Amino acid sequence: MRRVLNSTKLNNSSSVNTLSTRFIIRNQSRDLDELTNTNVPESIRLREKLGKQIPEEGVEESKMTSPYTPYQPEIAQGRLESLLNFQTMISDLTDLPFANASLLDESTACAEAIALAVRVTKRRTILYDTGLHPQNIGVMATRSEPMDINFQPLDINQGNVNNKFGDNVAAIILQYPNTEGLIYENLDLLIQYAHKEKILVIMVCDLLSLALLRSAGDLGADIAVGSAQRFGLPLGYGGPHAGFMSVANLALARQMPGRIVGVSRDQQGNIAYRLTLQTREQHIRRDKATSNICTAQALPANISAIYMKRLENKDLSLVHSMIPLGSCTMKLNASCELIPISWPKLANIHPFVPTEQAKGYSKIFNDLERWLCELTGYDKFSLQPNSGANGEYAGMLAIRGYFHSKGESQRNICLIPVSAHGTNPATAHMANFKVVPSTHGVFESQIKEVCNKIHEHGGQVYLDGANFNAQACLCRPGDYGSDISHFNLHKTFCIPHGGGGPGMGPIGVKSHLAPFLPGHPIIPQNGERYDGVVSGAPWGSASILPITWAYIRLMGISGLKIASQMAILNANYMAKRLENAGYRVVYRDEQGLNAHEFIIDCKPFKHVGIEVDDIAKRLMDFGFHAPTMHWLDF
């Protein structure tokens, strides 16, 4: 394997120099204040001003940004209470009783909603309002094609409100108000006619408008989706913003993607918050999963729900303790990396402005793509996927598109290790691959030979880059045979976890897969590609990419290499100490070593009544965040 050493493309910089460079980059973009004039409604200007107040207080605050996803509720009561407030706000405004704790964005929420409708009704036709935002149509079209959903346009007007829609229609999805700002007349009648044919109605709502307009529930809709961007969040050149979904009944709620926060009681009878329905990675039903969503948009959701110090202090963050979760959390979320998020020239740019008005962002994107190519050995990157799972999905679609372009659509089997992250088989299933489990996967010393063997038989190799912590500047996937990977910037590259999002999952590919990277219907990506859209915004959650830009710039090639070496050294030190204390460490390499994280077997404790949960809770008693619990092994 080629080692990435002494690269001239990646030199480290001081925090002062990095901030100075970003200040120059910032001034190459034009924010809304510069473009605002007397022709722009005051309401729009006020909305953007409001959006800057909370992030400056919260997004740069480590107590708020650094906590991990709230899988351990005892040390996540603040976030859970705030997410419950978010759910309650969504339910109140949409007038639908069940809401989840955020989705990636409005467009992916639309895609999740139509998939839900197909599952529930067992029908495969979706009629979409031609007045939907183009990016929503694009993402739903991408989702529909591999799932064999018949995705058809519907011109909603007074003339067809009582037409028969068809026996195989699962749902009608419409924008409210539509993309031209119009509100359709007789919507309640259209919904009544749809329900007579047992068709679900999905409304894509402007959440703030529901304070004045009739709500989705009042009109009779079954599902409401949308974005909470207008509740305190800047435009951020496309994100991150919390998508939402609410539904009319419990049957639909049980099929909802994402997490749902609920209220319970502790042993003393006090109110306690917990995840009622949670898509914990290892709990996903693998190839039988209905969604691959894992990281969502918890931090933006909390901002929209007004995060308070009272709640913040109920959480465990990096301010209080270490969060020893290997890939997921073991990096510093430095303040100098977070500061630019709230700079107006980066925060107040609409994602669809002409690119010449966002030259600062273009500089950041170009640098990141070049640096990531250098670090990984890939030839091209797409920054559009706004989570790791979304990056996986875009990657599987690229492989699918590649085979279809060669007339080899019969290649539809995906070999996945039994130990793989739960989103891997879920994503392959969403892309219409047949999942065939293989043996437990560790970092194989013969990885190059394995890749060569797959290539000899005409296959492609997808390497999950979430665990790049142990490889950065030591080896490159593109050199040892991988064709494509996604990389979780909220893991290896320092975007804070935010209590469950936002994340970013850009994908890198070898040159033969580059034509199949995501496009966009409004700002064409990847040359002039308009389809294959996986996020509502062209560059996903663009406003958090400066965090990764700063981290790489600050660390340089030498710093990134040391970080990888220390991750491996620390994990093996801890494994040895625990082994000496009597714990069994499983899944090691031929030399008896691990990479940047390891697994211990807790089954021997069961005969005395001690479960994994008991160990996790006891660690929390002493101020330590519990490691990930892996149901396959414990």
C-alpha positions in Angstrom: 0.0 0.0 0.0 1.1 3.5 -0.7 1.7 5.6 2.3 0.6 9.2 2.2 3.7 11.1 3.4 5.2 14.5 3.0 2.5 15.8 0.7 3.0 19.3 -0.5 -0.8 19.7 -1.0 -1.6 19.6 2.7 0.5 21.8 4.9 -0.6 22.6 8.5 -1.4 26.1 9.6 -2.0 28.0 12.9 -5.5 28.7 14.1 -4.8 32.5 13.5 -3.7 31.9 9.9 -6.6 29.5 9.2 -9.1 32.1 10.5 -7.4 34.8 8.5 -7.6 32.7 5.3 -11.3 31.9 6.0 -12.0 35.6 6.6 -10.6 36.3 3.1 -12.7 33.4 1.7 -15.7 34.7 3.5 -15.5 38.1 1.8 -15.6 36.4 -1.6 -19.3 35.5 -1.0 -22.3 37.9 -1.0 -24.8 37.5 1.8 -28.5 38.6 1.8 -27.7 42.0 3.4 -25.7 43.0 0.3 -28.4 41.8 -2.1 -31.4 43.2 -0.1 -33.1 46.3 -1.5 -36.5 47.9 -1.4 -37.9 45.3 -3.7 -37.3 42.5 -1.2 -40.1 42.0 1.3 -39.3 43.0 4.9 -40.5 39.7 6.2 -37.7 37.9 4.4 -35.1 40.3 5.7 -36.4 39.9 9.3 -36.4 36.2 9.0 -32.8 36.1 8.1 -31.9 38.5 10.9 -33.7 36.2 13.4 -31.8 33.2 12.1 -28.4 34.6 13.3 -29.4 35.1 16.9 -29.3 31.5 18.2 -26.4 30.0 16.3 -24.0 32.5 17.6 -24.9 31.5 21.2 -25.3 27.8 20.5 -23.4 26.5 17.6 -20.1 27.6 18.9 -20.8 26.2 22.4 -19.2 22.8 23.0 -21.8 21.7 25.5 -24.3 21.9 22.8 -22.4 20.7 19.8 -20.2 17.9 21.1 -22.5 15.4 22.8 -23.1 12.1 21.1 -26.4 10.7 19.8 -28.7 10.2 22.9 -28.5 6.4 23.0 -27.8 6.6 26.7 -30.7 8.6 28.0 -29.5 9.1 31.5 -26.8 11.5 30.2 -28.8 13.0 27.5 -31.9 14.4 29.3 -31.4 17.9 28.0 -31.2 17.0 24.3 -34.1 14.6 24.7 -36.3 17.2 26.3 -35.5 19.7 23.7 -36.1 17.2 20.9 -39.5 16.4 22.5 -40.2 20.2 22.3 -39.3 20.0 18.6 -41.7 17.1 18.1 -44.4 18.9 20.0 -43.9 22.1 17.9 -44.2 20.0 14.7 -47.3 18.2 15.9 -49.0 21.5 17.0 -48.3 23.3 13.8 -49.2 20.4 11.5 -52.1 19.3 13.7 -51.0 15.7 13.4 -50.4 13.8 16.6 -47.1 11.9 15.9 -43.9 13.6 14.9 -40.3 12.4 14.7 -37.1 14.0 16.0 -35.9 15.3 12.6 -34.9 14.1 9.2 -32.0 15.2 6.9 -33.9 17.9 5.0 -37.2 18.6 3.3 -36.4 16.7 0.1 -35.2 13.5 1.8 -38.3 13.7 4.1 -40.4 13.7 0.9 -38.6 10.6 -0.3 -39.1 8.9 3.1 -42.8 9.8 3.1 -43.5 8.2 -0.3 -41.5 5.1 0.7 -43.7 4.9 3.9 -46.9 5.2 1.8 -45.8 2.4 -0.5 -45.0 0.1 2.5 -48.3 0.8 4.2 -50.7 0.6 1.2 -48.8 -2.1 -0.7 -49.3 0.0 -3.9 -46.5 1.3 -6.1 -47.7 4.4 -7.8 -47.1 7.9 -6.4 -48.8 11.0 -7.9 -46.7 14.1 -7.3 -47.9 17.7 -7.6 -46.2 19.5 -10.5 -46.1 22.5 -8.2 -43.5 20.8 -5.9 -40.1 22.4 -5.5 -37.8 20.9 -8.2 -35.3 19.6 -5.7 -38.1 17.7 -3.9 -39.1 16.1 -7.2 -35.5 15.3 -8.0 -34.8 13.5 -4.7 -38.0 11.5 -4.9 -37.3 10.5 -8.5 -33.9 9.2 -7.4 -35.5 7.2 -4.6 -38.3 5.8 -6.8 -36.3 4.4 -9.6 -34.4 1.6 -7.8 -37.5 0.8 -5.6 -39.7 0.3 -8.7 -42.1 3.0 -7.7 -44.2 4.4 -10.5 -43.6 8.2 -10.0 -46.1 10.2 -12.0 -47.0 13.9 -12.2 -50.4 15.3 -11.3 -51.6 18.8 -12.2 -53.6 19.7 -9.2 -56.4 22.2 -10.1 -60.1 22.6 -9.8 -60.7 20.6 -13.0 -59.4 17.3 -11.7 -60.3 17.4 -8.1 -63.0 14.7 -8.4 -61.2 12.5 -11.0 -60.6 8.9 -10.3 -56.9 8.5 -9.5 -56.4 4.8 -10.1 -56.4 1.5 -8.2 -52.6 1.2 -7.7 -52.0 4.8 -6.3 -50.4 4.7 -2.9 -50.3 8.5 -2.2 -50.6 11.9 -3.6 -47.9 14.4 -2.5 -48.4 18.1 -2.8 -46.5 21.3 -1.9 -48.3 23.7 0.5 -48.0 26.5 -0.6 -46.6 25.4 -3.9 -43.3 26.4 -5.5 -44.9 29.5 -7.0 -46.4 30.5 -3.6 -49.9 29.5 -4.6 -52.4 27.7 -2.3 -54.7 25.3 -4.1 -58.4 25.7 -3.8 -60.6 22.8 -2.6 -57.7 20.9 -1.1 -60.0 19.4 1.5 -62.2 18.0 -1.3 -59.2 16.6 -3.2 -58.1 14.9 0.1 -61.6 13.5 0.6 -61.7 12.0 -2.9 -58.3 10.5 -2.4 -59.3 8.9 0.9 -62.4 7.3 -0.8 -59.9 5.4 -3.0 -57.8 4.6 0.1 -55.0 6.9 -1.1 -52.8 8.6 1.4 -52.2 12.3 1.1 -48.8 13.8 1.9 -48.4 17.6 2.3 -45.0 19.3 2.0 -45.6 22.2 4.3 -44.0 25.6 4.9 -43.9 25.2 8.6 -44.1 28.9 9.6 -47.1 29.4 7.2 -49.1 27.0 9.3 -49.4 29.6 12.0 -51.8 31.4 9.6 -53.0 28.8 7.0 -55.2 25.8 7.6 -53.0 22.9 9.0 -52.3 19.7 7.2 -54.3 17.8 9.8 -57.3 20.1 9.6 -57.3 19.6 5.8 -57.3 15.8 6.4 -53.8 15.0 5.3 -52.2 11.7 6.5 -48.6 12.8 6.5 -46.9 16.2 6.7 -43.2 16.8 5.9 -41.0 19.8 5.4 -38.1 21.9 6.8 -37.8 23.8 10.0 -35.2 26.2 8.5 -37.5 29.2 9.1 -37.4 28.6 12.8 -34.1 30.3 13.8 -31.8 28.7 11.2 -29.8 30.7 8.6 -29.9 29.6 5.0 -26.3 28.4 5.2 -26.0 27.8 1.4 -28.3 24.8 1.8 -28.0 23.5 5.3 -28.0 22.0 7.7 -31.7 22.3 8.4 -33.9 19.9 10.3 -36.4 18.1 8.1 -39.6 16.9 9.8 -42.4 14.3 9.5 -45.7 14.0 11.3 -48.4 11.5 10.8 -52.1 11.1 11.6 -52.2 7.8 13.4 -50.2 5.1 15.3 -50.1 2.7 12.4 -48.3 5.3 10.3 -46.1 6.3 13.3 -44.8 2.7 13.6 -43.6 3.0 10.0 -41.9 6.4 10.4 -38.2 6.7 9.8 -35.9 8.3 12.3 -36.2 8.6 16.0 -39.1 9.4 18.3 -38.5 10.8 21.8 -41.1 9.8 24.4 -41.7 10.4 28.1 -41.2 7.7 30.7 -40.6 7.5 34.5 -37.4 6.5 36.3 -37.2 4.2 39.3 -38.1 7.0 41.7 -41.1 8.0 39.6 -39.6 11.2 38.2 -40.3 12.2 34.6 -37.6 10.9 32.3 -37.1 11.2 28.5 -36.0 8.4 26.2 -35.9 7.3 22.6 -39.3 5.5 22.1 -38.5 4.4 18.6 -34.9 4.6 17.6 -32.9 3.7 14.6 -29.8 2.6 16.5 -27.4 1.4 13.8 -27.1 -2.1 15.2 -30.9 -2.3 15.6 -31.7 -1.6 12.0 -33.2 -4.6 10.4 -30.3 -4.8 7.9 -31.5 -5.9 4.5 -35.1 -5.8 5.7 -34.8 -2.2 6.8 -37.4 0.3 5.6 -34.9 3.3 5.8 -31.2 3.7 6.2 -31.4 7.0 8.2 -29.1 7.1 11.2 -27.6 10.5 11.9 -30.4 13.1 11.4 -30.4 16.8 12.3 -30.6 16.9 16.1 -28.6 20.1 16.6 -30.7 22.2 14.1 -33.9 20.7 15.6 -32.8 21.8 19.0 -32.0 25.3 17.8 -35.4 25.5 16.2 -37.0 24.3 19.5 -34.9 26.9 21.4 -32.2 25.1 23.2 -31.7 26.4 26.8 -28.8 26.3 29.3 -31.1 24.5 31.7 -31.3 21.6 29.3 -27.7 21.9 28.0 -26.4 21.2 31.5 -28.3 17.9 31.7 -26.1 16.4 29.0 -22.7 14.9 28.9 -20.4 16.6 26.4 -16.7 17.0 25.8 -16.8 19.9 28.3 -17.5 17.3 31.0 -15.8 14.1 30.0 -14.4 12.1 27.2 -16.8 10.2 24.9 -14.8 7.2 24.0 -16.6 5.9 20.9 -13.7 5.4 18.4 -14.7 6.7 15.0 -17.7 8.6 16.2 -16.3 11.1 18.7 -12.6 10.9 19.3 -11.5 14.2 17.9 -11.3 17.9 19.1 -14.2 20.2 18.1 -12.1 23.4 18.4 -13.8 26.7 18.7 -11.8 28.2 15.9 -13.3 25.6 13.5 -16.8 26.4 14.6 -16.7 30.2 14.6 -17.3 30.8 10.9 -20.6 28.9 10.9 -22.4 32.1 12.2 -20.5 34.6 9.9 -23.3 36.3 7.9 -21.4 36.0 4.6 -21.4 32.2 5.0 -24.7 31.8 6.9 -27.0 34.0 4.8 -26.6 32.7 1.3 -29.4 30.9 -0.5 -28.4 27.5 -2.0 -29.6 28.5 -5.5 -27.9 31.8 -5.9 -25.7 32.1 -9.0 -22.3 30.5 -8.2 -20.5 33.7 -9.0 -22.1 35.1 -5.8 -20.7 32.3 -3.7 -17.0 32.3 -4.7 -16.0 31.9 -1.1 -17.9 28.6 -0.8 -16.5 27.5 -4.2 -13.0 28.0 -2.8 -13.8 25.8 0.2 -15.5 23.1 -1.9 -12.5 23.0 -4.3 -10.0 22.8 -1.5 -11.9 20.0 0.2 -12.4 17.9 -2.9 -8.7 18.3 -3.7 -7.5 17.4 -0.2 -9.9 14.5 0.2 -8.7 13.1 -3.2 -5.1 13.4 -1.9 -5.9 11.7 1.4 -8.0 8.8 0.0 -6.5 8.0 -3.4 -9.8 8.6 -5.2 -10.1 10.7 -8.4 -13.3 12.7 -7.7 -15.6 13.6 -4.8 -19.2 14.7 -4.4 -20.0 16.8 -1.4 -23.8 16.5 -1.8 -24.7 13.7 0.6 -25.7 15.2 4.0 -25.1 12.1 6.1 -23.0 9.0 6.1 -26.0 6.8 5.2 -26.9 9.2 2.5 -23.4 9.0 1.2 -23.7 5.2 1.2 -26.9 5.5 -0.8 -25.3 7.8 -3.4 -22.4 5.4 -3.7 -24.6 2.4 -4.3 -26.6 4.3 -6.9 -23.3 5.2 -8.6 -22.3 1.5 -8.8 -25.8 0.6 -10.0 -25.7 3.3 -12.7 -22.3 2.1 -13.8 -23.5 -1.5 -14.3 -26.6 -0.3 -16.1 -24.6 1.8 -18.5 -22.6 -1.3 -19.4 -25.7 -3.4 -20.0 -24.9 -5.5 -16.9 -28.1 -4.8 -14.9 -28.1 -8.4 -13.8 -25.3 -7.6 -11.4 -27.6 -7.0 -8.4 -25.9 -8.9 -5.5 -24.1 -7.1 -2.7 -21.8 -9.1 -0.4 -21.7 -7.5 3.0 -19.9 -8.7 6.2 -22.1 -9.8 9.0 -20.3 -7.3 11.3 -21.0 -4.4 8.9 -22.7 -1.3 10.2 -26.4 -1.7 10.0 -26.9 1.0 7.5 -24.8 -0.9 4.9 -27.3 -3.7 4.2 -30.2 -1.2 4.6 -28.7 1.1 2.0 -28.0 -1.8 -0.4 -31.6 -2.9 -0.1 -32.8 0.7 -0.8 -30.7 0.6 -4.0 -32.4 -2.7 -5.0 -29.4 -4.9 -4.4 -29.8 -8.4 -3.0 -27.8 -8.6 0.2 -25.7 -11.7 0.8 -23.9 -11.8 4.2 -20.3 -12.8 4.3 -17.9 -13.4 7.2 -17.0 -11.0 10.0 -15.0 -8.1 8.6 -11.9 -6.7 10.2 -9.1 -4.8 8.3 -7.8 -7.7 6.2 -4.1 -7.8 5.6 -4.9 -9.3 2.2 -7.4 -6.4 1.3 -5.6 -5.7 -1.9 -5.8 -9.3 -3.1 -9.5 -9.4 -2.1 -10.2 -6.3 -4.2 -8.3 -7.7 -7.1 -10.3 -10.9 -7.0 -13.6 -9.0 -7.0 -12.4 -6.9 -10.0 -11.4 -10.1 -11.9 -15.0 -11.2 -11.7 -16.3 -7.8 -12.9 -17.5 -6.6 -9.5 -16.9 -3.2 -7.7 -15.6 -2.7 -4.2 -17.4 -0.2 -1.9 -15.4 0.5 1.2 -17.3 2.1 4.2 -15.1 5.1 5.0 -16.7 5.8 8.4 -13.6 4.1 10.1 -11.1 6.2 8.3 -9.7 7.3 11.7 -7.2 4.4 11.6 -6.2 5.0 8.0 -5.8 8.8 7.3 -2.3 9.5 6.1 -1.3 5.8 6.7 -3.0 4.1 3.7 -5.4 5.1 1.0 -8.5 3.1 -0.1 -8.0 4.1 -3.7 -4.5 2.6 -3.7 -5.4 -0.8 -2.2 -8.3 -1.5 -4.6 -11.5 0.2 -3.5 -13.6 1.8 -6.2 -15.8 4.1 -4.0 -16.2 5.2 -0.4 -18.2 7.6 1.7 -16.4 9.5 4.5 -18.2 10.7 7.6 -17.0 14.2 8.1 -18.7 14.2 11.6 -16.4 11.3 12.5 -12.9 11.4 11.1 -12.9 15.1 10.0 -14.2 16.9 13.1 -17.7 18.1 12.5 -19.2 17.7 16.0 -21.9 15.1 16.5 -24.5 17.7 17.8 -26.4 15.0 19.7 -27.4 13.2 16.6 -26.6 15.4 13.6 -25.9 17.3 11.4 -23.4 15.2 9.6 -21.9 15.0 6.1 -21.0 12.0 4.0 -19.2 13.0 0.8 -18.3 10.2 -1.5 -15.1 9.6 -3.4 -14.8 7.5 -6.5 -12.3 6.2 -9.0 -12.6 7.9 -12.4 -14.8 5.2 -14.1 -17.5 5.9 -11.5 -17.3 9.7 -11.7 -20.0 10.2 -14.3 -22.5 8.6 -11.9 -22.0 10.9 -8.9 -25.1 12.9 -7.9 -26.5 15.8 -10.0 -29.0 18.5 -9.2 -32.0 19.9 -11.0 -31.3 23.6 -10.2 -27.5 23.9 -9.9 -26.2 21.1 -12.1 -23.5 19.0 -10.5 -20.9 16.6 -11.9 -20.6 18.3 -15.3 -24.2 19.0 -16.4 -26.0 16.2 -14.6 -29.4 17.1 -13.3 -30.6 13.8 -11.9 -29.3 11.3 -9.3 -30.1 13.9 -6.6 -29.8 12.7 -3.0 -30.1 16.0 -1.1 -32.3 19.1 -1.5 -29.2 21.4 -1.7 -26.5 21.0 -4.3 -23.7 20.7 -1.7 -25.8 19.2 1.1 -25.2 20.9 4.5 -22.7 23.3 3.0 -22.4 25.7 6.0 -20.7 23.0 8.2 -18.1 22.1 5.5 -15.8 25.0 6.7 -15.3 23.0 10.0 -13.7 20.1 8.1 -11.8 22.6 5.9 -10.3 24.2 9.0 -9.5 20.9 10.7 -7.5 19.6 7.7 -5.8 23.0 7.2 -4.9 23.1 10.9 -3.6 19.5 11.1 -1.8 19.2 7.9 -0.4 15.9 6.7 1.8 15.4 9.7 -1.0 16.2 12.2 -3.5 13.9 10.5 -0.9 11.1 10.5 -0.2 11.5 14.2 -4.0 11.5 14.9 -4.4 8.2 13.1 -1.3 6.7 14.9 -2.6 7.8 18.3 -6.1 6.4 17.6 -4.5 3.0 16.9 -2.1 3.2 19.9 -4.8 4.3 22.4 -7.2 1.5 21.3 -4.5 -1.2 21.6 -3.4 0.2 25.0 -6.9 0.0 26.4 -7.5 -3.5 24.8 -4.4 -4.8 26.5 -5.3 -3.3 29.9 -8.7 -4.8 29.8 -7.4 -8.2 28.6 -5.0 -8.2 31.5 -8.0 -7.6 33.8 -9.7 -10.7 32.5 -11.9 -9.4 29.6 -12.0 -11.2 26.3 -11.2 -9.0 23.3 -12.7 -10.4 20.1 -11.9 -9.9 16.4 -8.2 -9.1 16.2 -5.7 -9.4 13.3 -3.0 -12.0 12.9 -0.7 -10.0 15.1 -3.3 -9.8 17.9 -3.8 -6.1 17.3 -6.8 -3.9 16.7 -7.2 -0.7 14.7 -8.7 2.4 16.3 -11.4 0.6 18.3 -12.1 -2.9 19.7 -14.9 -5.1 21.0 -15.0 -6.9 24.3 -17.2 -9.9 25.0 -19.6 -9.4 27.9 -21.4 -12.7 27.6 -19.5 -14.3 30.5 -21.1 -11.9 33.0 -24.6 -13.1 32.1 -24.6 -16.1 34.5 -24.4 -13.7 37.5 -27.2 -11.5 36.1 -25.0 -8.7 34.7 -26.0 -7.4 31.3 -24.3 -5.0 28.9 -26.8 -2.3 30.0 -25.6 -2.7 33.6 -22.0 -2.1 32.6 -23.0 0.9 30.5 -25.0 2.5 33.4 -22.2 1.9 35.9 -19.7 3.6 33.6 -22.0 6.6 33.5 -22.1 6.7 37.3 -18.4 7.5 37.2 -18.7 10.1 34.5 -17.8 8.0 31.5 -19.9 7.8 28.3 -20.6 4.1 27.7 -19.0 2.6 24.5 -21.2 1.4 21.7 -23.2 -1.8 22.5 -23.1 -4.2 19.6 -25.9 -6.8 19.8 -24.2 -9.2 17.5 -21.4 -9.8 20.0 -22.7 -9.0 23.5 
